[in-house]
Amino acid sequence: MNSTLAILAILDGISYAALVFLVSVGLSLIFGVLRVVNVAHGSLYAFGAYLAATFSLAIAPISPWLTYPALLAASIVIGVVCGGFIERFLLRPLSGQEDVLQLLITFAAFMIMDNLQRLIWGVQPIFAAEPLRLLPNIAVFGVSYTSYQVILLPGVALATLFGLRYFLRRTLSGAVILAVTEDREASTAIGIDAKRVYFVTFVIGASLAALGGALASPTTSLVPGMGADMIVLSFAVAATAGLGQIEGTALTALMIGLTRAFVIYLQPEFEVLVPYLLMVLVLLVRPFGLFGAVQVRKI
Amino acid sequence: MKFLKAAVAAGLVVAAFTGTSLAQNKPSELKIGITTFLSGPASVFGVPAKAAAEMIAEDLNKKGGIGGVPVKLSFIDEGAGGEALVSNYRRVVQDEKVDATFASISSGSCTQLVPVAEDLKVMNFMWDCGAASILETKKYRYNFRTQANGTPEMLAVLLYLLKTKPDFKTIAVVNQDYAWGRESWEIFSTALKAMKPDVQVVAELFPKFGAPDYSTEVSRLLALRPDVVLTTSWGGDLDTLVRQAGQRGLLQQSTFVLGIGESSIQRLGKDLPEGLIVGARGDHWFLHPEKKNDAAFKAFNEAFKAKTGAWPIYPVYHMAQAFKALQTAYDKAIKSNGGNWPTREQVVDATAGIEFATGFGRPITLRPEDNQGLEAQLVGVTKSVPGYDFKLLDNMMIFDPKMITNPAGVRSVEWLKTLKPDFVKMDVPTFKAQ
């Protein structure tokens, strides 16, 4: 492989990693704080994508540039409405009970949302590429790239990474979330409303999943079943990084994105295996993930 | 005289009993079990096909049904897959006691259900699945395929490419990583190697089924600059690939061949440029050059458009073929049975070798040696035509199925290896878009 192809592969890898990070980080955040593996995360991604496409198609005739705020608006709507509903009415009543119940209830939510998606948007693929078309293509060694994929998506992913870091480490609300994550009992004892923290965290995580879907919507066809594929991939990324590790999720997404891109150039047969092969290898050596730490279990 | 009366009476009794033994009581309804995708990505085919089945059944019943018996449909969601599909199929056959089944869209589903149909002795029409191997490896009594299989479908597309772009030197493939993606490439590449051995395959890419992103594949193809890019992908995968390739100029750089792209043309709208070669899994096109002026064809297409909002695509016509085959088989069996309602076994006997015509394409024959349908293949190239917000097919060729289907008893791949470069020179009629 010559250096030109290597640069092309790096660009492809970064673009893919950005999207994978945006979806996986929400799952990781929710697990880090609530200790819930949210199987409905893939449905939130799909709903974000479908609603963003609906908004984009509706607003594009007025002004194509309004499709960008439409993507953001769709993410927030899905995060607040769907995420809020799942946390408040499905997860909270099961608080303190067996972990497997939370897993099952989010799986039920996933199944329901999958059917709802078909009822609302039908089964024919939907495509809303307006936000992508607005930005020009750029040429790298004679190969054309859309700036949406190689500039905008990585930019949003970086902004999300640093925004989350700043929020969690430099703001009072972030400190409260970290306190609840560290020790729920102690933080409740000093007056922190843990239920509220859980709600807010879940809504943020759900909004990030929906944002991933919304940003993906201009680049791909929206089809039934898209959520199921994404939950598997984002779980692989989050597990490889170590559940709850935000920076780790970013680095793992980048690692998976770059490896996948190089594999497509060199040995495309192994493309599908890449994320899962990496996950297995990492978990065999470090069962808590690349960036996870061994935790003390209370007995 | 007494003897004569007794003889006449005895004769009447014998005749009555003999007659009863050959004639079944005409049922109040003819039940058909249909497997189709109502969920998952393949519902892009399954849902329009279900709409077509309902439309055809309604129309059929208005006209008196089959042999004077109205048809009643039961649907099974293929999306459930695996054991659930088999269980549902058994339930429909054994509990609902359907008279025939149409199964399925997916070759995986067909592979699972064909032995079950044989075991349950229920007549089954493989109405859409394309794996050639199913009927090549075993002779079945109760299973028939009412359309072509992947071999003539891919061969027609390749012949079109060789006839219209004879000088290409390099080719790349981007297919979905599952049975159809792999098998269709095996058929295409085997035939290509036999008929044009100097062509170099520069990339074989099999992205994950349902992949949302083909950026890396597109980059690699842009760097490789193949003369031709083949894809037999379908549904959302094909739409995404075509759009991502189009946004980055790949559709303009290489000649794209969409092996079964007819089903995506309307959805892709203006994103599909001119000059792409498109196959249709049969001679299926809502503006079929030999049928477009037929009143019944136009009426069906317009009724379907009114019902679903889109013009029919190939699974719709495949569904119509299954109904027509069933109707033809029953009519033949009833006639052979002296006008009486036939037994199931008599219908199965009657089905082998039938020829039927939906009026939506050329007639189809069920080859008696292996129950494989011989169906013509239409391939064309995309072209903008005023009045349509999507591309139409132009320079359409319709291939004779007898020329491009492997003979019964010979495995597809083995037959394809025997093809010679002269095979391309066969005469094929060409039709303009309008």
Boltz contact constraints between the chains, C-beta under 6 A:
constraints:
  - contact:
      token1: [A, 8]
      token2: [B, 219]
      max_distance: 6.0
  - contact:
      token1: [A, 12]
      token2: [B, 215]
      max_distance: 6.0
  - contact:
      token1: [A, 12]
      token2: [B, 216]
      max_distance: 6.0
  - contact:
      token1: [A, 12]
      token2: [B, 219]
      max_distance: 6.0
  - contact:
      token1: [A, 15]
      token2: [B, 215]
      max_distance: 6.0
  - contact:
      token1: [A, 123]
      token2: [B, 43]
      max_distance: 6.0
  - contact:
      token1: [A, 123]
      token2: [B, 47]
      max_distance: 6.0
  - contact:
      token1: [A, 125]
      token2: [B, 236]
      max_distance: 6.0
  - contact:
      token1: [A, 125]
      token2: [B, 239]
      max_distance: 6.0
  - contact:
      token1: [A, 143]
      token2: [B, 219]
      max_distance: 6.0
  - contact:
      token1: [A, 143]
      token2: [B, 222]
      max_distance: 6.0
  - contact:
      token1: [A, 143]
      token2: [B, 223]
      max_distance: 6.0
  - contact:
      token1: [A, 144]
      token2: [B, 248]
      max_distance: 6.0
  - contact:
      token1: [A, 144]
      token2: [B, 249]
      max_distance: 6.0
  - contact:
      token1: [A, 146]
      token2: [B, 247]
      max_distance: 6.0
  - contact:
      token1: [A, 149]
      token2: [B, 215]
      max_distance: 6.0
  - contact:
      token1: [A, 220]
      token2: [B, 212]
      max_distance: 6.0
  - contact:
      token1: [A, 220]
      token2: [B, 240]
      max_distance: 6.0
  - contact:
      token1: [A, 221]
      token2: [B, 236]
      max_distance: 6.0
  - contact:
      token1: [A, 221]
      token2: [B, 239]
      max_distance: 6.0
  - contact:
      token1: [A, 221]
      token2: [B, 240]
      max_distance: 6.0
  - contact:
      token1: [A, 223]
      token2: [B, 41]
      max_distance: 6.0
  - contact:
      token1: [A, 223]
      token2: [B, 236]
      max_distance: 6.0
  - contact:
      token1: [A, 224]
      token2: [B, 40]
      max_distance: 6.0
  - contact:
      token1: [A, 224]
      token2: [B, 43]
      max_distance: 6.0
  - contact:
      token1: [A, 225]
      token2: [B, 40]
      max_distance: 6.0
  - contact:
      token1: [A, 225]
      token2: [B, 41]
      max_distance: 6.0
  - contact:
      token1: [A, 229]
      token2: [B, 210]
      max_distance: 6.0
  - contact:
      token1: [A, 261]
      token2: [B, 216]
      max_distance: 6.0
  - contact:
      token1: [A, 264]
      token2: [B, 216]
      max_distance: 6.0
  - contact:
      token1: [A, 265]
      token2: [B, 220]
      max_distance: 6.0
  - contact:
      token1: [A, 268]
      token2: [B, 205]
      max_distance: 6.0
  - contact:
      token1: [A, 272]
      token2: [B, 208]
      max_distance: 6.0
